[in-house]
């Protein structure tokens, strides 16, 4: 059906017939109808706003983004600082690293680990960088997420930082929403929608699985399973707590969350906190930022108050939270980390 023939003013779906939706064709984001619709809307937008001022601002922004003296923000893993860099010469970007002394130099001597433009040309893929998870025990391997065209779904491939090459017969996850993170050198925590029945209605991962090296990810045992109506689940591991603690964040919606703790045998406890709160775990401490007024330990706390408690105390039943920060008439919270 030509894109122009769709009835954009159609009031469906309705509460009585929620599945009677004339816009389902838009879900096929690479489909001819959807692409034609986008082309028409883009042309309309550019005809209204794509004037000389727009082109001038666009070119200024491009020059700023391509400047070689931009601050290269980095993440430290072991003795190395890692940075992903894009400019006019590398429009897809390069993943690179340098030691601390080199980073402090006027012109850092970066070691290129992966050139995404070269990889895309070699493999004939529209690769877009989607992040990396580095093995923190040895700092010699990484799980790279690569997206085709920048979509949410990505592939995961194991990368050797010493040889600067993908690991032959290493961890290799086909395209799906979600991803994987390290548990140990031969095991990863798989939070992926890959496989039948593994996606929520939102298309995100419904399970967290334990994937061992050399096995089929579809056969990986399930550590946690959410309802199909949940938004999604994400798993991680913290080795800095004196033990191997697995954490699963289950989102019922964007602002409605539960946190589960466990180990390789499965999740054992759900933390006692309001589902509307933003909760962060760091080693053996927990911070809570409620999005609604919250009464705990006999005290009512306003929205955006930042509270903390030692995790072992919370698990033992304590409701004695310490207040780190609270809003007032002239102060609002920007963020917590």
FIRO-350089 format. One record per residue (C-alpha): residue in one letter; x, y, z. Coordinates in pm, whole numbers, plus 32768, in hexadecimal, padded with zeros to 4 digits. Example, Ala and Ser with C-alpha at 12.3 -4.5 7.8 and 13.67 -1.06 7.14 Angstrom:
2
A84CE7E3E830C;S85577F9682CA;
//
This chain:
337
X800080008000;X809581577FA5;X80ED822780D6;X801383488062;X7EDA82718072;X7EEB823781EB;X7DDD82EF82AD;X7EAA83BC83A6;X7D6D84498444;X7CDE82F38498;X7C7B82F1860C;X7CC7817F863D;X7D2A80C48710;X7C1580EC8811;X7BF080658972;X7AF17F6988F5;X7BD47EF687D7;X7D3C7F398846;X7DCF7E588737;X7D167F05861B;X7E387FEB85C7;X7E5E807F8467;X7FC580E884B3;X805D7F9184EB;X811D7FBA83A6;X81F880BB845B;X82847FA18531;X83417F2583FE;X844680378424;X85037FC982EB;X83C87F7F8223;X8384804180E1;X824880E6816A;X82F0815D82A8;X842481DC81ED;X834C829480F0;X82878335820C;X83CA83A982B1;X844A843A8169;X830D85088141;X8319858682A9;X848C85D9828B;X8452869E814B;X8338875F81F1;X841387B1831D;X853B8823824B;X845988FB8172;X83E689B182AC;X852C89C58370;X864D89698288;X86A88AD28235;X87F78B83822F;X87FB8BAB83AB;X87C18A3683D7;X88DB89DF82E5;X89C88AD68390;X897F8A4484EA;X89A188E28463;X8AF7892F83D0;X8B6E89DA8511;X8B0788AF85E1;X8BB587C284EE;X8CF888898504;X8CE788858681;X8CAB870E8689;X8DD086D1859E;X8ECB87AA865B;X900286E086B9;X9027879A8806;X8EDC87238898;X8F00868B89F4;X8F1A851089C7;X8E4584908AE7;X8EC883418B5D;X8E7182188C39;X8F8381718D05;X8FAB7FF88D09;X90E97F818DB0;X9211804B8D33;X915E80C38BF9;X907281E18BA7;X8F7A818F8A92;X8ECE828389A9;X8DE4826C8880;X8E2E83838786;X8D7B8403864F;X8DEA85148560;X8DE8856783ED;X8EF1846183A4;X8E3F83598472;X8CC7839B8453;X8C6E824884E9;X8D7A826B85F1;X8EAA81BE8684;X8EC4810F87D3;X901881588869;X90E1815D89AB;X921281FD8A49;X92CE81EB8B94;X92AD82FB8C9C;X93F683A48C43;X939583A58AD6;X923E84338B27;X92E085558BE2;X93C285A58ABB;X937686CD89DD;X933185DE88BD;X92D684828943;X9368835C8885;X922582958862;X922A8124880E;X910B80D8871F;X90597F998784;X8F417F9B8682;X8EFD807C8559;X8D888063851A;X8D9C80FD83BE;X8E967FF28354;X8DCA7EDC83F5;X8C897F50834D;X8D327F5D81F9;X8DDA7E0A8227;X8C9E7D58829C;X8BA97E1981C2;X8AD97E7A82F3;X8A497FC78366;X8AF17FA884BB;X8AAE80A885CC;X8B65809A871A;X8A84802E883A;X8B8380048952;X8C797F1289EF;X8C8F7E468B31;X8DF47DFD8B9D;X8E517CCA8C69;X8EB97D6A8DB4;X8F807C438E3D;X908B7C498D2B;X90347D788C53;X90937CB88B18;X8F3F7C668A83;X8E067D2E8A32;X8CA47CEC89BF;X8C597DE488A8;X8AF67E4B884A;X8ACB7EA886DC;X89857F2A864F;X89197F2084E5;X88B58082848B;X889880F285F4;X8764802B8654;X87287FA787B5;X87717E408755;X88E47DEF8749;X89D67CCE8720;X8AD57C798831;X8C327C0087D3;X8D5D7BA988AC;X8E927C7A8868;X8FFE7C3B88CB;X909C7D83893E;X91FE7CFD8916;X91E17C8A87AE;X90DB7D938759;X90057C8D86AD;X8EC07BD486E4;X8EEA7A898798;X8EBE795C86B4;X8DAA787F8742;X8D7D797A885E;X8C3979FE88E9;X8B697A6487BB;X8A007ACD87ED;X89187AFE86C0;X88577C41869A;X87537C8087AA;X86EA7D8B88A1;X87AF7D7A89E4;X890F7CF98A0D;X8A0A7C498AEB;X8B047C9B8BFA;X8C1E7BD68C99;X8BEF7AEF8DC2;X8D487A538DA2;X8E367A018C86;X8D6478DE8C0B;X8C0679508C70;X8B2D7A7B8C1E;X89E07AFC8C9D;X88F47B018B75;X87DA7C028B7C;X875D7BD58A1A;X86167BB3895F;X86BD7AAB8882;X85F2796C885E;X84837908885C;X83BF798A8987;X84E77A568A05;X84597BB089B5;X835F7C808A75;X82447D3389C3;X832C7E6089B4;X842D7D9188F8;X85337D908A0C;X85C97C688AC4;X84D67BA28B9B;X85DF7AC38C38;X873C7AD38CC7;X8807799E8C6A;X895D790D8CC0;X8A1978D48B7A;X8B5477FE8B88;X8C6D78068A8A;X8C467713896A;X8ACF76DE899B;X899F774E88D8;X890978898977;X87AD77FC8937;X880576DC8A24;X888377C08B3B;X87D1777C8C88;X86E178898D00;X873D793C8E44;X86117A278E47;X84D17A408D7E;X83E27B678D74;X827A7B718D02;X823F7BB68B93;X818F7CF98BF6;X82C67D878C9F;X83917E818BD9;X84D67DBB8BF9;X85ED7D368CD7;X87627D808CEB;X88667CB58DA8;X89C07D0D8E2F;X8AC97C8E8F21;X8B8A7D419035;X8CD17C9A909F;X8D317DB39191;X8C527D4592AF;X8D237C269334;X8C4F7B309272;X8BC17B019117;X8A777BBE9127;X89887BB69001;X888D7CCD8FDA;X87587CCF8EFD;X869F7E148EBB;X85387DCD8E52;X847E7EEF8DB8;X83037EE08DAF;X831080348D02;X840781518CD9;X83D181CA8E3E;X835E808B8EE9;X84767FA28F55;X84CF7E76902D;X862F7E029086;X86817C9390C5;X87C27C05915B;X88507AA9913B;X896779D190B3;X89A978CE8FA4;X889477F59031;X879179068FFC;X86FC7A3E9095;X86B37A139208;X86257B5B928B;X856A7C8D920F;X85D77DCF92B9;X84D37E7B938F;X84AD7FD492F3;X8390808F9248;X837E803390D9;X836281A29074;X84B981F3910B;X860482129056;X86EA811C9108;X886180F790DE;X89457FEB916F;X8AB8802691A7;X8B727F0E9256;X8ABC7EE793A3;X89FD802D93A4;X88B5808D9307;X882281E192B4;X86B2822A927F;X8618835791D1;X8499834591E6;X83C683D490CF;X829B83E991B9;X828A8449932C;X8307831C93F2;X82DA82C89561;X83E181DE95EE;X844881A79757;X832B828997C2;X83AF83B496FE;X8318844195BF;X841584AD94B8;X83CC859A939B;X83F68548922C;X8567854C91C0;X85F085229321;X872E8450930F;X873A833F9418;X883D8234945D;X885F80F69529;X89607FE19544;X88E67EBC9476;X89267DB39582;X88557E819676;X87387E9F957C;X873E7D2A953A;X87347CEF96B2;X85F27DB996C8;X866F7F149727;X85A0803F96B3;X86918144973D;X86F582129610;X87E583389620;X878D84739562;X88A584E29478;X87EA85FF93D2;X868C869093C8;X85E7879592E9;X856888E7935C;X84CD8A1B92BD;X86118A819212;X86BB893391CF;X865E881C90DF;X871886DA9097;X87CA86B08F4C;X884B854E8F7E;X88F6844E905E;X8A1883689011;
//
